[in-house]
Amino acid sequence: MKNIKYYIGMFLALAFVFTSCQDDDISMGELIAPSNVTISAEVIGVDASNPNGDGSGFVDFSATADNEISYHYDFGDGKSEISSTGKITHRYTTTGVNTYTVVVSAIGAGGVKSSTSLEVEVFSSFSDLEAVDMMAGKVIGGTKTWYWASNLPTHVGLGPVEDDYGGGEFAWEAWWNSIGPWDEEKSCMYTNEFVFTRLEEGLTFEQTVGPAFIPGTYAGDLGVAGDTCHDETVATTMFGVKNVSFAPSSSKAALEGSYNEAPYRGTSFEIADGGFMGWFVGAHTYDIISITDDFLIVRIIQTGNGFAWYHKFTSVKPEEGAVEEFESQYNTLVWSDEFDTDGTPDPANWTYDTGAGGWGNQEVQTYTTNAENVTVSGGSLIITAKADGSGGYTSARVKSQGLQAFTYGRVEFRAKLPSSQGTWPALWMLGESFSTVGWPRCGEIDVMEQTGWDKGTTLGTLHWFDTGTNGNASYGETTSIGDASSEFHLYSLEWTEDKLTVMLDNVAFFQMDNNAGLPFNDDFFFIMNIAMGGTLGGDIDPAFTQDTMEIDYVRVYQ
């Protein structure tokens, strides 16, 4: 196969004028404009049947000059790029055979430039008309406005670019972090509006309402505060009408990964002239994970290749403060304990872990079966952590091991949590195989945990054995809660053979795909406890005397 070559040499002299308003005698070196600027191009995939290339749209460019520092390419399709070596590859994405005028400017000391140009004729066969229609509509000249899907959980997620922790997680949102609906920190960006306009060929993009959110992972590159919004003086390319081009996806996630057990769409789009959709990380190319007429999920790799961000947008403007409640597929109550009989917990449902020893987490409490630590009263199970007056602490750990265990379904704990610093409450589940295979091979599902130092947040976490690292693997997310100790809240799990979803008050805040290689396909039993100190309890308030967790009920629907 051949590549067609273009070659042209040209020298343009630039006049340079220097003036000074100072009287000081300052000597400056002579500013010499680059000379002998040349440019050549190779269209990839040329042969007798394809005189303008193989349809990929790729062209290799090479420029040379004397007295140059770098090169600026204007590719003639609304895109431009800097090259320090003069060599660069560009992809043209407008379908059909098109001619482009490419201008290369050799940049010298002080920014002086000399330029030359050539024309290239390129064939591009890639098209995703369906995606174009859904992004902007089918009417030429028509527009569609998109907004952050701020009413949905994980409308922003963070994961690795290519590191695979098993099961294709490099292609899945929120491996490291995600946010819940109407996240307070991100609230400054929920005013954003993104307008796509349909053209005869493709689209344009314009962010019409700012500001731009800059995450902490990228703020250091700009020397600005992170995890907050900035205006156009920082995100200088935020506004203005910009061309949008489409190309086949080339990321590992799009080619090898999946999202919700479905492959990526295989289409990417690039916003020219530094454009981006509200979240500024120095990159402008998005993989389309999925798209409908009113919902768009994309993935963008932050400049520097260390982080992948996942974003969800909607063409229906969310109502401020409104959240989308989870719709469960399980509606038949198959088991519950309503804690309606005062006294000791029902022995048909509950037994206990007792003793001390840190429990593998440097905890400092001793678990007992004493009524002062665990009792049923007033329609609730009451677990009380107490200082024992001698520098120690007692508490209770109630479990259904060997009594009640379930596979799949919706599990609900309605509970009120302790508020004291150093308390570590948990509503969770362990695999019934714990006694034979141990942890983490048995699997662990933490429906609710709360640290000892942050009582405005709860955690949901999954643990399992990772054969790659030969140890514990875990995936967890957090969500905000304002009154966990003063009001009852519903902490729940939707568990299917395909997915595990953890919710607060029937609003999902994280999900993870299930598969046959994970332990989440067998019976699990329940555990409810308050630990003191340890890895998630932290420092205990020196004035601590006692605190309680109240559980109104535990229910299982299938």
N, C-alpha and C positions, 0 to 999 in steps of 0.2 A: 504494500500500500504506500502511496506517495503523500507527501504534504506539499501544498502549493505555497510558493514563497513570493513575498512582495519585498522590494527593497527601494529605498529612496534616501538620498542625502541632501541636506539643505542647511544653509547657515543664515541665520537672521541676526543682525546686530541690533542691540537695543541701546538707545540713548539713555544715559544715566546722568542725572543732575543731582548734585549734593550742595546743600546750603547749610549755613550755621548761623544761629542767632547769638552765638557767644563770641566774645573777643579773645578767648583763650586760644593759644596756638597749639592745636591738637593735631598730631600727625597720624594719618590713617593709611593703611596699605591700599594699593591700587585695587579697585574692584574690577575684575576681568570677567566679561560675559563668556559663558561656554561657547565653544565653536565646533565646527565640523560635526554637527548633530546628524545622526543617521538613525533610521528605524527599519526593521524588517519584521515580517509576519509570516507565520506558517499556519494555515488552516488545517486542522486535524482531520484525517480520514479521507483525503482526496484520492480518487482513482478514476478510471475511465467512466464508471457509472455515476460517480458522485463528484463532479468537478468543483463543487463548492463545499465539500466536506461530508462527513458521515451522518450529519444530523444532530450530533452532540452539541454543536455550537462553539466548541473550544477553539481558541486561537492562541498560539504562543507568540509573544512579542519579544523583540530584543532591540535595545537602543544603545548607542554609544555616543560619546562626545569627549571633547577635550576641556579641561578645567571645570568639570562638573562635580557636584557633591551627591546629587540624587536626581531622580526623574519623576515627573508628574505625567500620568497618562490620563487623557480624556478619551474614552472609548467610543464616543459618538452615539451611545445609547442611553445617555443620561447618567452614566456611572463614571467614576474616576478613581484613581488609586495612585499611591506613591510607591516607587521602587528604588531601593538603594543601589541595586546592581544594574538596573536597566532591563532585566529579564522579568517577565511576568506572563501569567496565563489568565485569559479572560474568557468567560462563557457568554455568548449571545443567546438570548432566549426568545426573541420574537420569531414566531413560526414563519416558515417559508424561506425564500432566498432574499436577503436584504443586503444593501450596501451601506457601510458605515465609514465616516471620515474620522480617523484616529489622529489625535494631536498629542505629540510627546514634547514636553518642555524639559530641557536640561537645566537644572538649578545650580547656580554657582554661589560663590561667597557673597554674603549680603543679600541673597535672595534674587540676584539678577538672573534672568532666564533667556534662553534661546530655544526656539521651537521649530519643529518640522511636522509634516503630516503625511498621511497616505490613506488610500481607500482600500477597504477589504470587503469582499463579497462572501457572505457566509450563509450556509443553509442550517436552519434549526428545525427539528421535527417535533420537539417536545410541546405538548399542549395539555392543559387540564381545564378545559372550558367549563366543566361542571363546578370546579372550585371558584373560578372567576365569577360565574353566575351567582353562586351562593354568597360570595364576599360583597358584591356590589349590585346584584340584580342583573336582569337581562336587557334592560332598556338602555340604549346608548345615550350617554349623558346623565343617566340616573345615578343616584347615590344611595349608600346605606351607611348608617352610623352605628358603631360598635362601642360597647361600654365594658368596663370590668364586670365580671360575674360575681360581684361582691357579696351577693346573698348566698353563695354556695361555699361549702368547705373546700379548702385547697384550691382556691382560685389563683394562688401563687404557691408553687412548690419548688423545692431545690433538690438536686441529685447530682451524682457524678457524671462525667462526660462519657467515659468508656469503662471504668472499673466495674467489674461484674461480681457482685457478692452472691450470686446464685439465682437462677430463675430469670435472668434478664433484667435485673433491677436497674442497670444503667439506662434503661429506656423507660423507667417508671418514675413518676413524680414523687417528691417528698420523701425520698430515701433518708435525707438528712433533716429536712424541715418543711413545714407547710403552715398555712394559716387558716383560721376559721372564718365564718361569715362576718362581714363588717368589722374586720380587724382594726383595733384602735390605732395602732402604729401606722397602718397603711391608709387610714381614712383620708389623708390629705390628697391621695391620688384618685379617689372615687369620683371626682368631678370630671375626669378625663373623658373626652369624646374623640373618636377616631373615625374619619370619614373616607370611605373608598368610593371613587367615582368610576363608572364604567366608560371605557373608550371603545372605539372600533377595534383596536388591538390592545387588550390588557386593561390596566387600571392605573389610577393615581391614588395617592394616599395623602391625607392631611390630618395632623392632630390639631383640632380647632380649639380645644380647651386643655390648658395645662393643669398642674405643673408636671414635672418628671420626678419619679421616685428613683433614688440611687441607693442600692443596698450597701451594707457595710463591706461586702466582699469586693466591691469595686471602688468605693469612695476613696480609699487610700491612693489609688492610681491618679485620682484627680486632685487630691489634697483638700477634700471637703468633708464635712460631716456626713456620716453614713446612716442608713436606715431612716431616712427622712426625705422630704420633697425639696426640690430646688427649681428655680425659674430658668428662663432662657439665658441668663448671664452665665450659668454653669453648663446647662445642657443646650449648647448654642445651636444645635441642629434640630431642636424640637419642632419648630413651626415651619410652615411653608408647604406648598404643594410639591410632591415628590413622585417620581415614577416608581411603579412596582413591576418587577419581572419575576417570572416563574421558571423553575428548573427542577429536574429530578432530584430528590433528596440524596445526599451522599454521606450522611453521618452514620456511624455504627448503630445508633439507636434506631434510626429509620430503616436501615437495611437488615438488621438482625434482631431487633427487639420487638416488643409488643406492648400494648397499652390496653388494659381491661381484656386481655387475652385476644386482642385483635391487632393485626399489623398496622403500622403507621400508614398514612395515605400514600406516601412515596413522593409527595410534592413539597417543594420548598418555595418560599418567596423572599425576595430581597427588596428592601425599601432603599431607594437611591438617596444620595446626598446626605448620608448619615441619619436617615430617618429611623424611628423606632416606635414601638407601641407602649409608651408610658413608662416603661421600666428600662432605665438607662444603664447598660453594662458594656458599652463600647462596640456592640455588634448589631448587625442589621439584617441578618438572614434567619428566617424562621422555618423550621420543619412544621408542616401541618400534620398534627396527629390525627385529628378528625374535624370535620366541618359539616354543619347542616345550615339551613336557611337562617337559623337564629342562634347557633352555638358554635364556637370556635375554640379548639384546644391547640396550642402551639408549644414548641420547644425552641429555645434560643441558647446558644453556647456563649457564655461570657468571654470577652477578649482575654486571652491568656490561657484559654482551654482548660481551666480548672473546675468550672461549675456549669451545670446545665439548669436553666430556669424553665419552669412549666407555667403557662398562663392560660386562663380561661376567660373568654369574652362572650358577651351576649348582645344581640341586636335589639333586645327588649330591655329598656332601661329599668334596672332594679329599683324597687321602692325602698327608700332609705330605711334601714333598720329591719326590713323584712327578711326572713330566712326561709329556706325551703325545708320543710320537715321530711324526714325519711319515711318512705313507704315500705313497710315490712311485708315480706311474703308469708310470714308466719302469724296466724291469728287465732289458733286454738290453744287455750291454756291447758297444758298437760301436767304441770306441777307448780306448787307454790308453797311458801310458808309466809303467812300474814302476821305471825307473832301476836296472835290475839289472846293467848293464855299466859297470864303472869306466872313467873317462876323461872325454872331452868329451861333452856331451849329444848325443844322436842327431841328426845333421844332417837326417834325414828329418822330424823333428818340430820342431826348434828352431833359431832364429837369434837375433840380438842387436840391441839398440839400444846405441850407443856414443857417448861424448863427454860434454861438460859443458854449461854454459849455463843451468842452473837448471830446465830442463824445464817452464817455465811456473809453477812453484810455489816459486821461490827456493831450490831444493835446492842443496847445495854439493858433492855427489859427482861424480866422473867415472866413467862406466860403461866397463868394459873387457871383453875376452874372455879375459883372463889366467886361467890355472888357479888362481891364488891367490884369484881372485874368484868363479870358477864352475867346478865340477867335479862328476862323479858318483862317489860313493864309498860303499861299504858299503850299497848298496841305496837311496841317497837322492841327490837333487840338492842340492848344497851351494852356497848363495850366501853369500859372505862380504863384508862391508863392513869396510874397513881404513883406519886412519889412515896417511898416506903418509910421516909423519915430517917433513913440511915445512909443516904446517898445513892440508893438504888431505886428501881422502878418496877412496878408490876403491871400486867396488862392481860389480854386474852386473845387467843387465835382460834376461831371457831371454823370447823370444816365439815364437809359432807362426805369425806372420803369413805368408801365402802358402803355408803348408805344411799346417796343420790348422785347420779352422774348421767350426763347426756352427751349426745353427738348431734351437732347442728341445732338450729333453732334461734329464737330471740331470747336473750337472757336480760332480765331487768333487775337492778338494785335501786331502790328508792331510799336515799340516805341523806343524813345531815352530818357534816364532818367536824372534827375538832379544830380549834383555832390556835392552839398554843404553839409557840416556836419549839421545834424539836420533835413534834409528833409527826408520825409517818403512817397515815391511814391507807388501807388498801382493800379493795373489793376485786377478787381475782379468781383464777381457775388454774388447776394443774391437771395434766393428763393422768388418768387412772393407772397408767402403766408406771407411774413414778416409783412404786415400791419394787419394781423389777428392773427397770432400765435406768432409773435415776434422772436427775436434772442435768442438762437441758433436753436430753433425748425425749423425755415425756412431753415436752412442750409446756409453755406457760402463756396464759392470756390475762393481762392486767387490764381489766375494764376501767378501773379507777385507781390511781395512786396520786398522792399529793406530798410534795416535799415539806420538810419542816421549816423552810425559810420563805416559801412563796405560797401563801394561802389564797391567792387570786388566780391560781392556775391548777388544772388537773392534767394528768398524763394517762394515755392509753399506750400499752406496749405489748408486743409479742416477742417471745423467746423460743428458740429451737436450736438443735445441734447442727452446726455447719461442717460438713465433711471436708470442705476445702481448707478450713483453718483448724479443724479437729477441736472445736470448742463452741462456746456460746455465740449465737448470732441473734441480734435483736433489732427490732424496728419499732419506733415509738414516736408519737406526736403529742403535742400539748394543745390545750384550748383554755381560753380565759373564762373565769367564773367570778361573779361579784359578791355573792353572799352564801358561800358554801357552808358556813358554820351556823348561819342564822335561819336558813330555809332548806327544806327538803328539795333535792334535785334527783332526776332520773339518769342513772348511769347504765348504759345498755350496750349490748353486743348483738349484732346480726351476723350469724355464722352459717355459711353454706359450704358446700364442697368446692365452690369456685372462689369465695371471697370471705374475708372477715372485715367487718365494719364496726368501729367503736363510736358511740354517740354520747352526747350530753344533751339532756332534755329533748331527745328525739331529733337532734341535728348532728349529722355525721361530721367528725373532724379528722378521721383518717381511715384509710382502707388499705388492705393488702391482699393480693391474689393468693388463693390457696391452691395447692396441687398435691398429687399423690406422694411426692417426696417429703412433704412436711408432716409433722405429727398431729395436725389439726383435722384429723379425720376419724378420731376415736373418742371414746368417752372421756369427759373432763368433769372434775368435781369442783365445788365452790370453797373458797376461803375468805374469811373476813377478819381483819385484825388491825390493831394499832401498834406499830413498833415505836421505839423511842431511840432517837439518835441514829447512828449508822450512816450508810452512804447516802441515803435520801432524807434521813431525818436531820442530819447536821447537828449543830450546837443546840443544846437544850436550854431553855430559859432557866436561869438559876433560881427564879422565884416560882417555878412550876410546882403545882400541888396535884392537880388532876384535870383531866379533860375527857370528853366522851365522843363516841360516834354512835349515832342512832340509825338503825336500819328499819324502815317501815315495812318493807317486804322484799322477798326474792321470788321472781316468777320466771317460768320457762314456757315459751310458746313454740309450737311446732306445726 
